[in-house]
Amino acid sequence: MVKAVVGANWGDEGKGKITDMLGAESDIIVRFQGGANAGHTIINDYGKFALHTLPSGVFYDHTTSIIGNGVALNIPVLFKEIQSIVERDVPMPKILVSDRAQIVMSYHILFDQYEEERLGGKSFGSTKSGIAPFYSDKYAKIGFQVSELFDDELLKEKSKRVCETKNVLLEHLYHKPLLDPEEIYKELKGYKEMIEPYVCDVSAYLYQALKDGKEILLEGQLGSLKDPDHGIYPMVTSSSTLAAYGAIGCGIPPYEIKKVITVCKAYSSAVGAGEFVSEIFGDEADELRRRGGDGGEFGATTGRPRRMGWFDAVASRYGCRIQGATEVALTVLDVLGYLDEIPVCVGYEIDGEITRDFPTTVKLAKAKPVYEVLPGWKCEIRGIKNYDELPENCRNYIEFIEKELEVPITMVSNGPGRTEIIKRNK
């Protein structure tokens, strides 16, 4: 069976923990999109880790970790990541990389930095990891696919051709040093040596695994609202963040995805620019940020402080719908135990009218939050294992959100550790 773990919102929902937990009962875990521009924080028996490219199931010795064809593959980052976990006594994971994955080049990272610099105050809040230039090149058909690393003549010719295009921009738009085709060719040859032991026809491998009845887990990066089609365009990422893309990003039939576990935070947070209707500011935001997550709400990749807000039922219901959520995992609920009252955004007021539907970005910019305030539970809920043992107001909060989402909440995370989760039978 294939399950997908994806985000309902802006990313940072806690997908890494849920993937890590579900990895216990999975044979294969696949990253199917995105690059090293976002991270998943994992806390388990080995310690605390921030993963950027590796799937969150690499800590199990029975799983195979796969980098699918939809991933923006930064080979040096992947290698540093493998080394960093092995150095901390994690057994060497079994890793396969799709021969159809494409490579993030050093110049993609430069172009990302140059473009943000050029845009100045109108920048997209990029992590400057080269993701947008990478996907631009992929769809302009001038990217380098892993399979191409094994054709020397093609690499030499293509390195020249790519540099001709890039150098026009570097000279006339950015006024930066030009690329040397010989250096690009050497970079690619170095990548070939690093990646060769892991290269695999992933689609064929997964086809056989499905025939053999293996349990496969697809791990998404970011969330619904960062999808380039269905998110808060243009303040989005450059690859589809939706479970439906999981089939494309690893080469399996769409009908094989039987469960879509969509992860929602018990409050809202976001990194980067873009509309965020339930955002809060000042001391209120600082307090939630400080208490949030494990060690505070800061990006796992960038370290940037996350923007904070109350739970947004409008955005989350939309996020679950667009993902095709079959169930929801609600995370970081324990963080809210300090509050007397907890606002929940249940509607948007746009031009004097209230809507429960998530609009396009142009209308979103005018939206004001409509709140319903619920009583808090004013106590620590970490350590509780059974749903019925949660305080009544805490259960009421969960059930209120579940009703708003219109999807069953089957898991409630009440702490950062792998085992700090309450399962509900729905």
Secondary structure, DSSP 8 states (H G I E B T S, - for coil): -EEEEEESSSS-SSHHHHHHHHGGG-SEEEE-SB-TTS-EEEEETTEEEEESSS-TTTT-TT-EEEE-TTBEE-HHHHHHHHHHHHTTT----EEEEETT-EE--HHHHHHHHHHHHHHGGG------SSHHHHHHHHHTT---BGGGGG-HHHHHHHHHHHHHHHHHHIIIII------HHHHHHHHHHHHHHHGGGEE-HHHHHHHHHHTT--EEEEEEEEGGG-TTTSSTTSS-SS--SHHHHHHHHT--GGGEEEEEEEEESSEEE-SSS--TTEE-HHHHHHHHHHSTTTSSB-TTT--B-EEE-EEHHHHHHHHHHHT-SEEEEE-GGGGGG-SEEEEEEEEEETTEEESS---HHHHTT-EEEEEEEE---S--TT--SGGGS-HHHHHHHHHHHHHHTS-EEEEE-SSSTT-EEE---
